[in-house]
Amino acid sequence: MKRSPISLVILSSLISCNALASDTPTQTDSSYQHELDLALGTYSDNFGDGVWNLGYRYYLSPVSVENGPYALNGTLAQTTNIGVQYAQLQVINDIDVYHIDATYVFDTKWFVGGMYAKTDDNRQYTSLDEDQDSYQLSLGYYFNDTSEVSIYYANTNASDSKIEELSIGHVHESSFDSQTDTYGVKVRSFIPMQSFAGIELAGFWQYSEKDANHAYRYYNDNTDEAGNSGYDSSIENHLVHLAADFYINKSWSVGGEYSWQKLDSKTIIYRSQESSPSLYSDDASDSLYTINTAYWWQFSNIFAANASVAKYFDDQGDSPDGVFFRLAVNARF
């Protein structure tokens, strides 16, 4: 598979960032409480697929733009906030995501968080409604002014059933149920430096288990024909993710990421025409490496533009040929 050289990806990113660096004005308004974002993320070799994202966040206390890099101002504020997002994904299917989250920070620097998301999956090849509901709860602690640790639990579930009369006396029933439970722990820390803005280090480990059941049944009252089929599946996933971003100044960062995951899956397929079900199992692991660069252009007191570019590599050699980029506009007031 043909790949773009790593050096060219980094070099092109650095040149574009250097060209903008000298034109960045100083923001005179030193704080904000409202933040709006509109972003597009897609691959360079397929502009038709990607994700649009519109988000708004409100901070209970003013957030200082002087505290760390522009991209980390909200995170480093360590204050109570609430946010809403709408995203539209166009990859294989058209997917709409509605998201709301909130974090409450206590005076003791402990914090709790909650999230709810609704995913509308407009699948083309099934009559069942496979929309998902997701919930997440988290508990964490800020152990200094720029660092935090937290644990979290998330649940994603979906279910639906349908009865269709295809012809007189011929009935087809179908149903599915899916549930995923996720447990994790994550840490992140920003380390200010004298020679450059600083280094952000982040990582998380999570374990998830997904159980799904699909069932199909048909019968014909006129011919007494009947049958059923379906499958039960379970997937266990261990995921480790590490990231480091070097902030050259308040606007520009260069970084890398590493992810490792291990999947254990089992599937039981059954059919009424067969005497016994079939069992399939698979164990696999994979590593993913990423290099990236990002730039935040604060061109006025309120408005900014930001862009990031990332290139992915994996052990199997089947990562996309192109690069992933994200373009966004931002308003803070």
Salt bridges, closest charged atoms under 4 A:
GLU35 OE2 - ARG332 NE 2.89
ASP101 OD1 - ARG57 NH1 3.00
ASP101 OD2 - HIS99 NE2 3.05
ASP121 OD2 - ARG123 NE 3.16
GLU130 OE1 - ARG123 NE 2.96
ASP133 OD1 - LYS118 NZ 3.61
GLU173 OE2 - ARG217 NH1 3.45
GLU200 OE2 - ARG188 NH2 2.20
GLU257 OE1 - HIS241 NE2 3.05
ASP264 OD1 - LYS262 NZ 2.88
GLU274 OE2 - ARG271 NH1 3.39
